[in-house]
């Protein structure tokens, strides 16, 4: 089960800067799972960090 989703729209490869976050306010709420974000016109890397209920995390980086 996913606890939260965090998005960095200009990931530098080292430091993750949260630009968008989906963190439910109540433990019974669920994440949205669908996001519309603004992407810079220049070539950039977008990183998505997903954290599950046990605190495990996965980061996926997409070059756009």
PDBQT receptor file of N, H, CA, C and O in Angstrom, charges set to zero:
ATOM      1  N   UNK A   1       0.834  -1.172   0.000  1.00  0.00    +0.000 N 
ATOM      2  CA  UNK A   1       0.000   0.000   0.000  1.00  0.00    +0.000 C 
ATOM      3  C   UNK A   1       0.884   1.242   0.000  1.00  0.00    +0.000 C 
ATOM      4  O   UNK A   1       1.869   1.317   0.734  1.00  0.00    +0.000 OA
ATOM      5  N   UNK A   2       0.527   2.196  -0.817  1.00  0.00    +0.000 N 
ATOM      6  H   UNK A   2      -0.274   2.135  -1.413  1.00  0.00    +0.000 HD
ATOM      7  CA  UNK A   2       1.319   3.416  -0.979  1.00  0.00    +0.000 C 
ATOM      8  C   UNK A   2       0.915   4.441   0.071  1.00  0.00    +0.000 C 
ATOM      9  O   UNK A   2      -0.269   4.718   0.265  1.00  0.00    +0.000 OA
ATOM     10  N   UNK A   3       1.920   5.002   0.747  1.00  0.00    +0.000 N 
ATOM     11  H   UNK A   3       2.881   4.777   0.590  1.00  0.00    +0.000 HD
ATOM     12  CA  UNK A   3       1.689   6.020   1.771  1.00  0.00    +0.000 C 
ATOM     13  C   UNK A   3       1.672   7.415   1.157  1.00  0.00    +0.000 C 
ATOM     14  O   UNK A   3       0.800   8.222   1.479  1.00  0.00    +0.000 OA
ATOM     15  N   UNK A   4       2.650   7.713   0.256  1.00  0.00    +0.000 N 
ATOM     16  H   UNK A   4       3.359   7.058  -0.005  1.00  0.00    +0.000 HD
ATOM     17  CA  UNK A   4       2.683   9.028  -0.381  1.00  0.00    +0.000 C 
ATOM     18  C   UNK A   4       3.485   8.988  -1.677  1.00  0.00    +0.000 C 
ATOM     19  O   UNK A   4       4.291   8.087  -1.911  1.00  0.00    +0.000 OA
ATOM     20  N   UNK A   5       3.233  10.003  -2.516  1.00  0.00    +0.000 N 
ATOM     21  H   UNK A   5       2.578  10.735  -2.327  1.00  0.00    +0.000 HD
ATOM     22  CA  UNK A   5       3.941  10.178  -3.784  1.00  0.00    +0.000 C 
ATOM     23  C   UNK A   5       4.505  11.593  -3.785  1.00  0.00    +0.000 C 
ATOM     24  O   UNK A   5       3.793  12.557  -3.505  1.00  0.00    +0.000 OA
ATOM     25  N   UNK A   6       5.799  11.707  -4.103  1.00  0.00    +0.000 N 
ATOM     26  H   UNK A   6       6.378  10.924  -4.330  1.00  0.00    +0.000 HD
ATOM     27  CA  UNK A   6       6.482  12.998  -4.140  1.00  0.00    +0.000 C 
ATOM     28  C   UNK A   6       7.103  13.176  -5.520  1.00  0.00    +0.000 C 
ATOM     29  O   UNK A   6       7.631  12.219  -6.087  1.00  0.00    +0.000 OA
ATOM     30  N   UNK A   7       7.047  14.394  -6.070  1.00  0.00    +0.000 N 
ATOM     31  H   UNK A   7       6.618  15.171  -5.610  1.00  0.00    +0.000 HD
ATOM     32  CA  UNK A   7       7.539  14.641  -7.424  1.00  0.00    +0.000 C 
ATOM     33  C   UNK A   7       8.478  15.839  -7.433  1.00  0.00    +0.000 C 
ATOM     34  O   UNK A   7       8.172  16.892  -6.873  1.00  0.00    +0.000 OA
ATOM     35  N   UNK A   8       9.631  15.659  -8.079  1.00  0.00    +0.000 N 
ATOM     36  H   UNK A   8       9.880  14.804  -8.533  1.00  0.00    +0.000 HD
ATOM     37  CA  UNK A   8      10.610  16.730  -8.303  1.00  0.00    +0.000 C 
ATOM     38  C   UNK A   8      10.683  16.932  -9.808  1.00  0.00    +0.000 C 
ATOM     39  O   UNK A   8      11.097  16.025 -10.531  1.00  0.00    +0.000 OA
ATOM     40  N   UNK A   9      10.286  18.115 -10.300  1.00  0.00    +0.000 N 
ATOM     41  H   UNK A   9       9.950  18.852  -9.713  1.00  0.00    +0.000 HD
ATOM     42  CA  UNK A   9      10.237  18.366 -11.744  1.00  0.00    +0.000 C 
ATOM     43  C   UNK A   9      11.557  18.844 -12.332  1.00  0.00    +0.000 C 
ATOM     44  O   UNK A   9      11.638  19.067 -13.539  1.00  0.00    +0.000 OA
ATOM     45  N   UNK A  10      12.588  19.006 -11.516  1.00  0.00    +0.000 N 
ATOM     46  H   UNK A  10      12.522  18.824 -10.535  1.00  0.00    +0.000 HD
ATOM     47  CA  UNK A  10      13.894  19.426 -12.011  1.00  0.00    +0.000 C 
ATOM     48  C   UNK A  10      14.983  18.729 -11.192  1.00  0.00    +0.000 C 
ATOM     49  O   UNK A  10      15.816  19.383 -10.564  1.00  0.00    +0.000 OA
ATOM     50  N   UNK A  11      14.964  17.409 -11.208  1.00  0.00    +0.000 N 
ATOM     51  H   UNK A  11      14.287  16.878 -11.717  1.00  0.00    +0.000 HD
ATOM     52  CA  UNK A  11      15.864  16.596 -10.385  1.00  0.00    +0.000 C 
ATOM     53  C   UNK A  11      17.295  16.716 -10.892  1.00  0.00    +0.000 C 
ATOM     54  O   UNK A  11      17.562  16.532 -12.080  1.00  0.00    +0.000 OA
ATOM     55  N   UNK A  12      18.217  17.028  -9.973  1.00  0.00    +0.000 N 
ATOM     56  H   UNK A  12      18.000  17.178  -9.008  1.00  0.00    +0.000 HD
ATOM     57  CA  UNK A  12      19.628  17.203 -10.355  1.00  0.00    +0.000 C 
ATOM     58  C   UNK A  12      20.453  15.927 -10.204  1.00  0.00    +0.000 C 
ATOM     59  O   UNK A  12      21.652  15.930 -10.481  1.00  0.00    +0.000 OA
ATOM     60  N   UNK A  13      19.826  14.845  -9.770  1.00  0.00    +0.000 N 
ATOM     61  H   UNK A  13      18.851  14.843  -9.546  1.00  0.00    +0.000 HD
ATOM     62  CA  UNK A  13      20.541  13.588  -9.618  1.00  0.00    +0.000 C 
ATOM     63  C   UNK A  13      21.077  13.358  -8.216  1.00  0.00    +0.000 C 
ATOM     64  O   UNK A  13      21.480  12.244  -7.883  1.00  0.00    +0.000 OA
ATOM     65  N   UNK A  14      21.086  14.400  -7.391  1.00  0.00    +0.000 N 
ATOM     66  H   UNK A  14      20.759  15.305  -7.662  1.00  0.00    +0.000 HD
ATOM     67  CA  UNK A  14      21.593  14.271  -6.025  1.00  0.00    +0.000 C 
ATOM     68  C   UNK A  14      20.542  14.607  -4.970  1.00  0.00    +0.000 C 
ATOM     69  O   UNK A  14      20.236  13.793  -4.098  1.00  0.00    +0.000 OA
ATOM     70  N   UNK A  15      20.003  15.800  -5.061  1.00  0.00    +0.000 N 
ATOM     71  H   UNK A  15      20.251  16.461  -5.769  1.00  0.00    +0.000 HD
ATOM     72  CA  UNK A  15      19.066  16.280  -4.046  1.00  0.00    +0.000 C 
ATOM     73  C   UNK A  15      17.649  16.259  -4.588  1.00  0.00    +0.000 C 
ATOM     74  O   UNK A  15      17.380  16.770  -5.675  1.00  0.00    +0.000 OA
ATOM     75  N   UNK A  16      16.745  15.662  -3.823  1.00  0.00    +0.000 N 
ATOM     76  H   UNK A  16      16.964  15.246  -2.940  1.00  0.00    +0.000 HD
ATOM     77  CA  UNK A  16      15.344  15.580  -4.213  1.00  0.00    +0.000 C 
ATOM     78  C   UNK A  16      14.610  16.775  -3.603  1.00  0.00    +0.000 C 
ATOM     79  O   UNK A  16      14.502  16.893  -2.383  1.00  0.00    +0.000 OA
ATOM     80  N   UNK A  17      14.100  17.671  -4.484  1.00  0.00    +0.000 N 
ATOM     81  H   UNK A  17      14.187  17.575  -5.475  1.00  0.00    +0.000 HD
ATOM     82  CA  UNK A  17      13.339  18.842  -4.050  1.00  0.00    +0.000 C 
ATOM     83  C   UNK A  17      11.869  18.582  -4.349  1.00  0.00    +0.000 C 
ATOM     84  O   UNK A  17      11.480  18.463  -5.510  1.00  0.00    +0.000 OA
ATOM     85  N   UNK A  18      11.060  18.494  -3.313  1.00  0.00    +0.000 N 
ATOM     86  H   UNK A  18      11.376  18.591  -2.369  1.00  0.00    +0.000 HD
ATOM     87  CA  UNK A  18       9.634  18.200  -3.500  1.00  0.00    +0.000 C 
ATOM     88  C   UNK A  18       8.930  19.424  -4.086  1.00  0.00    +0.000 C 
ATOM     89  O   UNK A  18       8.884  20.489  -3.471  1.00  0.00    +0.000 OA
ATOM     90  N   UNK A  19       8.382  19.246  -5.293  1.00  0.00    +0.000 N 
ATOM     91  H   UNK A  19       8.419  18.381  -5.793  1.00  0.00    +0.000 HD
ATOM     92  CA  UNK A  19       7.623  20.305  -5.946  1.00  0.00    +0.000 C 
ATOM     93  C   UNK A  19       6.130  20.001  -5.824  1.00  0.00    +0.000 C 
ATOM     94  O   UNK A  19       5.322  20.900  -5.589  1.00  0.00    +0.000 OA
ATOM     95  N   UNK A  20       5.777  18.737  -5.985  1.00  0.00    +0.000 N 
ATOM     96  H   UNK A  20       6.433  18.007  -6.176  1.00  0.00    +0.000 HD
ATOM     97  CA  UNK A  20       4.400  18.278  -5.827  1.00  0.00    +0.000 C 
ATOM     98  C   UNK A  20       4.393  17.096  -4.862  1.00  0.00    +0.000 C 
ATOM     99  O   UNK A  20       5.300  16.263  -4.876  1.00  0.00    +0.000 OA
ATOM    100  N   UNK A  21       3.367  17.035  -4.030  1.00  0.00    +0.000 N 
ATOM    101  H   UNK A  21       2.631  17.712  -4.019  1.00  0.00    +0.000 HD
ATOM    102  CA  UNK A  21       3.254  15.908  -3.111  1.00  0.00    +0.000 C 
ATOM    103  C   UNK A  21       1.803  15.463  -3.007  1.00  0.00    +0.000 C 
ATOM    104  O   UNK A  21       0.876  16.269  -3.092  1.00  0.00    +0.000 OA
ATOM    105  N   UNK A  22       1.634  14.178  -2.823  1.00  0.00    +0.000 N 
ATOM    106  H   UNK A  22       2.387  13.524  -2.754  1.00  0.00    +0.000 HD
ATOM    107  CA  UNK A  22       0.313  13.589  -2.603  1.00  0.00    +0.000 C 
ATOM    108  C   UNK A  22       0.414  12.799  -1.306  1.00  0.00    +0.000 C 
ATOM    109  O   UNK A  22       0.808  11.633  -1.294  1.00  0.00    +0.000 OA
ATOM    110  N   UNK A  23       0.046  13.469  -0.209  1.00  0.00    +0.000 N 
ATOM    111  H   UNK A  23      -0.274  14.416  -0.218  1.00  0.00    +0.000 HD
ATOM    112  CA  UNK A  23       0.116  12.868   1.115  1.00  0.00    +0.000 C 
ATOM    113  C   UNK A  23      -1.282  12.969   1.730  1.00  0.00    +0.000 C 
ATOM    114  O   UNK A  23      -1.711  14.063   2.096  1.00  0.00    +0.000 OA
ATOM    115  N   UNK A  24      -1.987  11.865   1.846  1.00  0.00    +0.000 N 
ATOM    116  H   UNK A  24      -1.638  10.976   1.548  1.00  0.00    +0.000 HD
ATOM    117  CA  UNK A  24      -3.329  11.910   2.423  1.00  0.00    +0.000 C 
ATOM    118  C   UNK A  24      -3.304  12.465   3.850  1.00  0.00    +0.000 C 
ATOM    119  O   UNK A  24      -2.379  12.193   4.615  1.00  0.00    +0.000 OA
ATOM    120  N   UNK A  25      -4.334  13.250   4.196  1.00  0.00    +0.000 N 
ATOM    121  H   UNK A  25      -5.085  13.471   3.574  1.00  0.00    +0.000 HD
ATOM    122  CA  UNK A  25      -4.380  13.849   5.535  1.00  0.00    +0.000 C 
ATOM    123  C   UNK A  25      -4.772  12.840   6.599  1.00  0.00    +0.000 C 
ATOM    124  O   UNK A  25      -4.291  12.916   7.730  1.00  0.00    +0.000 OA
ATOM    125  N   UNK A  26      -5.636  11.899   6.256  1.00  0.00    +0.000 N 
ATOM    126  H   UNK A  26      -6.027  11.837   5.338  1.00  0.00    +0.000 HD
ATOM    127  CA  UNK A  26      -6.058  10.878   7.213  1.00  0.00    +0.000 C 
ATOM    128  C   UNK A  26      -5.500   9.531   6.784  1.00  0.00    +0.000 C 
ATOM    129  O   UNK A  26      -5.301   9.289   5.594  1.00  0.00    +0.000 OA
ATOM    130  N   UNK A  27      -5.249   8.664   7.736  1.00  0.00    +0.000 N 
ATOM    131  H   UNK A  27      -5.410   8.860   8.703  1.00  0.00    +0.000 HD
ATOM    132  CA  UNK A  27      -4.733   7.328   7.420  1.00  0.00    +0.000 C 
ATOM    133  C   UNK A  27      -5.723   6.515   6.587  1.00  0.00    +0.000 C 
ATOM    134  O   UNK A  27      -5.322   5.588   5.884  1.00  0.00    +0.000 OA
ATOM    135  N   UNK A  28      -7.008   6.854   6.659  1.00  0.00    +0.000 N 
ATOM    136  H   UNK A  28      -7.334   7.608   7.230  1.00  0.00    +0.000 HD
ATOM    137  CA  UNK A  28      -8.026   6.117   5.893  1.00  0.00    +0.000 C 
ATOM    138  C   UNK A  28      -8.168   6.636   4.464  1.00  0.00    +0.000 C 
ATOM    139  O   UNK A  28      -8.811   5.989   3.638  1.00  0.00    +0.000 OA
ATOM    140  N   UNK A  29      -7.565   7.822   4.152  1.00  0.00    +0.000 N 
ATOM    141  H   UNK A  29      -7.043   8.348   4.823  1.00  0.00    +0.000 HD
ATOM    142  CA  UNK A  29      -7.623   8.380   2.805  1.00  0.00    +0.000 C 
ATOM    143  C   UNK A  29      -6.590   7.696   1.907  1.00  0.00    +0.000 C 
ATOM    144  O   UNK A  29      -5.605   7.138   2.390  1.00  0.00    +0.000 OA
ATOM    145  N   UNK A  30      -6.827   7.748   0.612  1.00  0.00    +0.000 N 
ATOM    146  H   UNK A  30      -7.628   8.201   0.220  1.00  0.00    +0.000 HD
ATOM    147  CA  UNK A  30      -5.909   7.167  -0.371  1.00  0.00    +0.000 C 
ATOM    148  C   UNK A  30      -5.268   8.282  -1.186  1.00  0.00    +0.000 C 
ATOM    149  O   UNK A  30      -5.786   9.397  -1.244  1.00  0.00    +0.000 OA
ATOM    150  N   UNK A  31      -4.129   7.971  -1.820  1.00  0.00    +0.000 N 
ATOM    151  H   UNK A  31      -3.708   7.065  -1.773  1.00  0.00    +0.000 HD
ATOM    152  CA  UNK A  31      -3.500   8.938  -2.717  1.00  0.00    +0.000 C 
ATOM    153  C   UNK A  31      -4.379   9.111  -3.948  1.00  0.00    +0.000 C 
ATOM    154  O   UNK A  31      -5.204   8.250  -4.253  1.00  0.00    +0.000 OA
ATOM    155  N   UNK A  32      -4.198  10.243  -4.668  1.00  0.00    +0.000 N 
ATOM    156  H   UNK A  32      -3.527  10.943  -4.421  1.00  0.00    +0.000 HD
ATOM    157  CA  UNK A  32      -4.983  10.499  -5.868  1.00  0.00    +0.000 C 
ATOM    158  C   UNK A  32      -4.583   9.560  -6.997  1.00  0.00    +0.000 C 
ATOM    159  O   UNK A  32      -5.439   8.953  -7.640  1.00  0.00    +0.000 OA
ATOM    160  N   UNK A  33      -3.284   9.444  -7.235  1.00  0.00    +0.000 N 
ATOM    161  H   UNK A  33      -2.589   9.938  -6.713  1.00  0.00    +0.000 HD
ATOM    162  CA  UNK A  33      -2.790   8.540  -8.270  1.00  0.00    +0.000 C 
ATOM    163  C   UNK A  33      -2.779   9.120  -9.674  1.00  0.00    +0.000 C 
ATOM    164  O   UNK A  33      -2.322   8.458 -10.606  1.00  0.00    +0.000 OA
ATOM    165  N   UNK A  34      -3.274  10.346  -9.849  1.00  0.00    +0.000 N 
ATOM    166  H   UNK A  34      -3.645  10.884  -9.092  1.00  0.00    +0.000 HD
ATOM    167  CA  UNK A  34      -3.269  10.989 -11.168  1.00  0.00    +0.000 C 
ATOM    168  C   UNK A  34      -2.822  12.433 -10.955  1.00  0.00    +0.000 C 
ATOM    169  O   UNK A  34      -3.387  13.151 -10.130  1.00  0.00    +0.000 OA
ATOM    170  N   UNK A  35      -1.791  12.857 -11.714  1.00  0.00    +0.000 N 
ATOM    171  H   UNK A  35      -1.332  12.274 -12.384  1.00  0.00    +0.000 HD
ATOM    172  CA  UNK A  35      -1.193  14.160 -11.467  1.00  0.00    +0.000 C 
ATOM    173  C   UNK A  35      -0.972  14.921 -12.769  1.00  0.00    +0.000 C 
ATOM    174  O   UNK A  35      -0.572  14.343 -13.780  1.00  0.00    +0.000 OA
ATOM    175  N   UNK A  36      -1.235  16.218 -12.731  1.00  0.00    +0.000 N 
ATOM    176  H   UNK A  36      -1.560  16.687 -11.910  1.00  0.00    +0.000 HD
ATOM    177  CA  UNK A  36      -0.916  17.112 -13.838  1.00  0.00    +0.000 C 
ATOM    178  C   UNK A  36       0.112  18.090 -13.301  1.00  0.00    +0.000 C 
ATOM    179  O   UNK A  36      -0.148  18.828 -12.351  1.00  0.00    +0.000 OA
ATOM    180  N   UNK A  37       1.289  18.085 -13.925  1.00  0.00    +0.000 N 
ATOM    181  H   UNK A  37       1.500  17.485 -14.697  1.00  0.00    +0.000 HD
ATOM    182  CA  UNK A  37       2.370  18.939 -13.437  1.00  0.00    +0.000 C 
ATOM    183  C   UNK A  37       2.906  19.798 -14.575  1.00  0.00    +0.000 C 
ATOM    184  O   UNK A  37       2.808  19.428 -15.745  1.00  0.00    +0.000 OA
ATOM    185  N   UNK A  38       3.471  20.944 -14.222  1.00  0.00    +0.000 N 
ATOM    186  H   UNK A  38       3.551  21.244 -13.271  1.00  0.00    +0.000 HD
ATOM    187  CA  UNK A  38       4.103  21.809 -15.202  1.00  0.00    +0.000 C 
ATOM    188  C   UNK A  38       5.552  21.375 -15.370  1.00  0.00    +0.000 C 
ATOM    189  O   UNK A  38       6.288  21.215 -14.396  1.00  0.00    +0.000 OA
ATOM    190  N   UNK A  39       5.942  21.189 -16.618  1.00  0.00    +0.000 N 
ATOM    191  H   UNK A  39       5.345  21.319 -17.409  1.00  0.00    +0.000 HD
ATOM    192  CA  UNK A  39       7.302  20.769 -16.945  1.00  0.00    +0.000 C 
ATOM    193  C   UNK A  39       8.017  21.947 -17.607  1.00  0.00    +0.000 C 
ATOM    194  O   UNK A  39       7.454  22.578 -18.502  1.00  0.00    +0.000 OA
ATOM    195  N   UNK A  40       9.246  22.254 -17.185  1.00  0.00    +0.000 N 
ATOM    196  H   UNK A  40       9.703  21.742 -16.458  1.00  0.00    +0.000 HD
ATOM    197  CA  UNK A  40      10.001  23.332 -17.845  1.00  0.00    +0.000 C 
ATOM    198  C   UNK A  40      10.176  23.048 -19.341  1.00  0.00    +0.000 C 
ATOM    199  O   UNK A  40      10.225  21.890 -19.756  1.00  0.00    +0.000 OA
ATOM    200  N   UNK A  41      10.268  24.096 -20.136  1.00  0.00    +0.000 N 
ATOM    201  H   UNK A  41      10.228  25.037 -19.800  1.00  0.00    +0.000 HD
ATOM    202  CA  UNK A  41      10.422  23.938 -21.587  1.00  0.00    +0.000 C 
ATOM    203  C   UNK A  41      11.776  23.327 -21.949  1.00  0.00    +0.000 C 
ATOM    204  O   UNK A  41      11.914  22.676 -22.985  1.00  0.00    +0.000 OA
ATOM    205  N   UNK A  42      12.772  23.541 -21.090  1.00  0.00    +0.000 N 
ATOM    206  H   UNK A  42      12.660  24.070 -20.249  1.00  0.00    +0.000 HD
ATOM    207  CA  UNK A  42      14.102  22.984 -21.337  1.00  0.00    +0.000 C 
ATOM    208  C   UNK A  42      14.109  21.498 -20.987  1.00  0.00    +0.000 C 
ATOM    209  O   UNK A  42      13.241  21.013 -20.261  1.00  0.00    +0.000 OA
ATOM    210  N   UNK A  43      15.095  20.791 -21.511  1.00  0.00    +0.000 N 
ATOM    211  H   UNK A  43      15.800  21.184 -22.101  1.00  0.00    +0.000 HD
ATOM    212  CA  UNK A  43      15.253  19.377 -21.184  1.00  0.00    +0.000 C 
ATOM    213  C   UNK A  43      15.516  19.254 -19.679  1.00  0.00    +0.000 C 
ATOM    214  O   UNK A  43      16.339  19.983 -19.126  1.00  0.00    +0.000 OA
ATOM    215  N   UNK A  44      14.821  18.340 -19.031  1.00  0.00    +0.000 N 
ATOM    216  H   UNK A  44      14.152  17.748 -19.480  1.00  0.00    +0.000 HD
ATOM    217  CA  UNK A  44      14.929  18.202 -17.585  1.00  0.00    +0.000 C 
ATOM    218  C   UNK A  44      14.726  16.754 -17.161  1.00  0.00    +0.000 C 
ATOM    219  O   UNK A  44      14.331  15.907 -17.963  1.00  0.00    +0.000 OA
ATOM    220  N   UNK A  45      14.998  16.487 -15.906  1.00  0.00    +0.000 N 
ATOM    221  H   UNK A  45      15.319  17.174 -15.255  1.00  0.00    +0.000 HD
ATOM    222  CA  UNK A  45      14.728  15.173 -15.326  1.00  0.00    +0.000 C 
ATOM    223  C   UNK A  45      13.625  15.330 -14.284  1.00  0.00    +0.000 C 
ATOM    224  O   UNK A  45      13.693  16.199 -13.415  1.00  0.00    +0.000 OA
ATOM    225  N   UNK A  46      12.624  14.488 -14.385  1.00  0.00    +0.000 N 
ATOM    226  H   UNK A  46      12.569  13.782 -15.092  1.00  0.00    +0.000 HD
ATOM    227  CA  UNK A  46      11.537  14.466 -13.411  1.00  0.00    +0.000 C 
ATOM    228  C   UNK A  46      11.710  13.201 -12.585  1.00  0.00    +0.000 C 
ATOM    229  O   UNK A  46      11.819  12.101 -13.127  1.00  0.00    +0.000 OA
ATOM    230  N   UNK A  47      11.734  13.370 -11.265  1.00  0.00    +0.000 N 
ATOM    231  H   UNK A  47      11.645  14.264 -10.825  1.00  0.00    +0.000 HD
ATOM    232  CA  UNK A  47      11.878  12.231 -10.359  1.00  0.00    +0.000 C 
ATOM    233  C   UNK A  47      10.587  12.050  -9.574  1.00  0.00    +0.000 C 
ATOM    234  O   UNK A  47       9.999  13.011  -9.078  1.00  0.00    +0.000 OA
ATOM    235  N   UNK A  48      10.163  10.798  -9.475  1.00  0.00    +0.000 N 
ATOM    236  H   UNK A  48      10.641  10.018  -9.879  1.00  0.00    +0.000 HD
ATOM    237  CA  UNK A  48       8.968  10.456  -8.710  1.00  0.00    +0.000 C 
ATOM    238  C   UNK A  48       9.396   9.499  -7.604  1.00  0.00    +0.000 C 
ATOM    239  O   UNK A  48       9.960   8.437  -7.866  1.00  0.00    +0.000 OA
ATOM    240  N   UNK A  49       9.117   9.894  -6.363  1.00  0.00    +0.000 N 
ATOM    241  H   UNK A  49       8.659  10.757  -6.150  1.00  0.00    +0.000 HD
ATOM    242  CA  UNK A  49       9.454   9.057  -5.206  1.00  0.00    +0.000 C 
ATOM    243  C   UNK A  49       8.154   8.514  -4.626  1.00  0.00    +0.000 C 
ATOM    244  O   UNK A  49       7.237   9.270  -4.305  1.00  0.00    +0.000 OA
ATOM    245  N   UNK A  50       8.089   7.201  -4.497  1.00  0.00    +0.000 N 
ATOM    246  H   UNK A  50       8.833   6.587  -4.758  1.00  0.00    +0.000 HD
ATOM    247  CA  UNK A  50       6.917   6.543  -3.920  1.00  0.00    +0.000 C 
ATOM    248  C   UNK A  50       7.349   5.880  -2.623  1.00  0.00    +0.000 C 
ATOM    249  O   UNK A  50       8.313   5.115  -2.593  1.00  0.00    +0.000 OA
ATOM    250  N   UNK A  51       6.624   6.183  -1.549  1.00  0.00    +0.000 N 
ATOM    251  H   UNK A  51       5.841   6.804  -1.573  1.00  0.00    +0.000 HD
ATOM    252  CA  UNK A  51       6.930   5.623  -0.233  1.00  0.00    +0.000 C 
ATOM    253  C   UNK A  51       5.740   4.784   0.213  1.00  0.00    +0.000 C 
ATOM    254  O   UNK A  51       4.597   5.241   0.187  1.00  0.00    +0.000 OA
ATOM    255  N   UNK A  52       6.027   3.536   0.627  1.00  0.00    +0.000 N 
ATOM    256  H   UNK A  52       6.955   3.164   0.647  1.00  0.00    +0.000 HD
ATOM    257  CA  UNK A  52       4.926   2.660   1.060  1.00  0.00    +0.000 C 
ATOM    258  C   UNK A  52       4.709   2.770   2.565  1.00  0.00    +0.000 C 
ATOM    259  O   UNK A  52       5.434   3.485   3.257  1.00  0.00    +0.000 OA
ATOM    260  N   UNK A  53       3.716   2.063   3.057  1.00  0.00    +0.000 N 
ATOM    261  H   UNK A  53       3.127   1.482   2.495  1.00  0.00    +0.000 HD
ATOM    262  CA  UNK A  53       3.316   2.138   4.465  1.00  0.00    +0.000 C 
ATOM    263  C   UNK A  53       4.411   1.651   5.422  1.00  0.00    +0.000 C 
ATOM    264  O   UNK A  53       4.390   1.989   6.606  1.00  0.00    +0.000 OA
ATOM    265  N   UNK A  54       5.363   0.863   4.919  1.00  0.00    +0.000 N 
ATOM    266  H   UNK A  54       5.380   0.588   3.958  1.00  0.00    +0.000 HD
ATOM    267  CA  UNK A  54       6.452   0.363   5.763  1.00  0.00    +0.000 C 
ATOM    268  C   UNK A  54       7.675   1.275   5.730  1.00  0.00    +0.000 C 
ATOM    269  O   UNK A  54       8.675   0.995   6.389  1.00  0.00    +0.000 OA
ATOM    270  N   UNK A  55       7.600   2.381   4.955  1.00  0.00    +0.000 N 
ATOM    271  H   UNK A  55       6.787   2.609   4.419  1.00  0.00    +0.000 HD
ATOM    272  CA  UNK A  55       8.718   3.309   4.865  1.00  0.00    +0.000 C 
ATOM    273  C   UNK A  55       9.700   3.000   3.755  1.00  0.00    +0.000 C 
ATOM    274  O   UNK A  55      10.674   3.730   3.573  1.00  0.00    +0.000 OA
ATOM    275  N   UNK A  56       9.463   1.929   3.007  1.00  0.00    +0.000 N 
ATOM    276  H   UNK A  56       8.672   1.336   3.155  1.00  0.00    +0.000 HD
ATOM    277  CA  UNK A  56      10.314   1.609   1.859  1.00  0.00    +0.000 C 
ATOM    278  C   UNK A  56      10.032   2.621   0.758  1.00  0.00    +0.000 C 
ATOM    279  O   UNK A  56       8.892   3.054   0.588  1.00  0.00    +0.000 OA
ATOM    280  N   UNK A  57      11.069   3.002   0.008  1.00  0.00    +0.000 N 
ATOM    281  H   UNK A  57      11.995   2.650   0.147  1.00  0.00    +0.000 HD
ATOM    282  CA  UNK A  57      10.857   3.972  -1.050  1.00  0.00    +0.000 C 
ATOM    283  C   UNK A  57      11.504   3.567  -2.353  1.00  0.00    +0.000 C 
ATOM    284  O   UNK A  57      12.510   2.856  -2.379  1.00  0.00    +0.000 OA
ATOM    285  N   UNK A  58      10.907   4.033  -3.434  1.00  0.00    +0.000 N 
ATOM    286  H   UNK A  58      10.090   4.610  -3.413  1.00  0.00    +0.000 HD
ATOM    287  CA  UNK A  58      11.406   3.792  -4.785  1.00  0.00    +0.000 C 
ATOM    288  C   UNK A  58      11.440   5.137  -5.493  1.00  0.00    +0.000 C 
ATOM    289  O   UNK A  58      10.492   5.917  -5.402  1.00  0.00    +0.000 OA
ATOM    290  N   UNK A  59      12.533   5.407  -6.197  1.00  0.00    +0.000 N 
ATOM    291  H   UNK A  59      13.303   4.773  -6.270  1.00  0.00    +0.000 HD
ATOM    292  CA  UNK A  59      12.631   6.645  -6.983  1.00  0.00    +0.000 C 
ATOM    293  C   UNK A  59      12.787   6.260  -8.445  1.00  0.00    +0.000 C 
ATOM    294  O   UNK A  59      13.668   5.473  -8.791  1.00  0.00    +0.000 OA
ATOM    295  N   UNK A  60      11.943   6.807  -9.301  1.00  0.00    +0.000 N 
ATOM    296  H   UNK A  60      11.227   7.447  -9.020  1.00  0.00    +0.000 HD
ATOM    297  CA  UNK A  60      12.040   6.622 -10.745  1.00  0.00    +0.000 C 
ATOM    298  C   UNK A  60      12.339   7.978 -11.360  1.00  0.00    +0.000 C 
ATOM    299  O   UNK A  60      11.700   8.973 -11.016  1.00  0.00    +0.000 OA
ATOM    300  N   UNK A  61      13.304   8.023 -12.263  1.00  0.00    +0.000 N 
ATOM    301  H   UNK A  61      13.823   7.215 -12.542  1.00  0.00    +0.000 HD
ATOM    302  CA  UNK A  61      13.714   9.273 -12.909  1.00  0.00    +0.000 C 
ATOM    303  C   UNK A  61      13.401   9.166 -14.402  1.00  0.00    +0.000 C 
ATOM    304  O   UNK A  61      13.736   8.180 -15.058  1.00  0.00    +0.000 OA
ATOM    305  N   UNK A  62      12.750  10.207 -14.914  1.00  0.00    +0.000 N 
ATOM    306  H   UNK A  62      12.478  11.008 -14.380  1.00  0.00    +0.000 HD
ATOM    307  CA  UNK A  62      12.366  10.265 -16.327  1.00  0.00    +0.000 C 
ATOM    308  C   UNK A  62      12.990  11.507 -16.938  1.00  0.00    +0.000 C 
ATOM    309  O   UNK A  62      12.831  12.608 -16.412  1.00  0.00    +0.000 OA
ATOM    310  N   UNK A  63      13.709  11.334 -18.062  1.00  0.00    +0.000 N 
ATOM    311  H   UNK A  63      13.838  10.440 -18.490  1.00  0.00    +0.000 HD
ATOM    312  CA  UNK A  63      14.294  12.471 -18.758  1.00  0.00    +0.000 C 
ATOM    313  C   UNK A  63      13.289  12.949 -19.800  1.00  0.00    +0.000 C 
ATOM    314  O   UNK A  63      12.871  12.197 -20.681  1.00  0.00    +0.000 OA
ATOM    315  N   UNK A  64      12.915  14.215 -19.676  1.00  0.00    +0.000 N 
ATOM    316  H   UNK A  64      13.254  14.826 -18.960  1.00  0.00    +0.000 HD
ATOM    317  CA  UNK A  64      11.888  14.772 -20.570  1.00  0.00    +0.000 C 
ATOM    318  C   UNK A  64      12.473  15.936 -21.346  1.00  0.00    +0.000 C 
ATOM    319  O   UNK A  64      11.778  16.549 -22.156  1.00  0.00    +0.000 OA
TER     320      UNK A  64
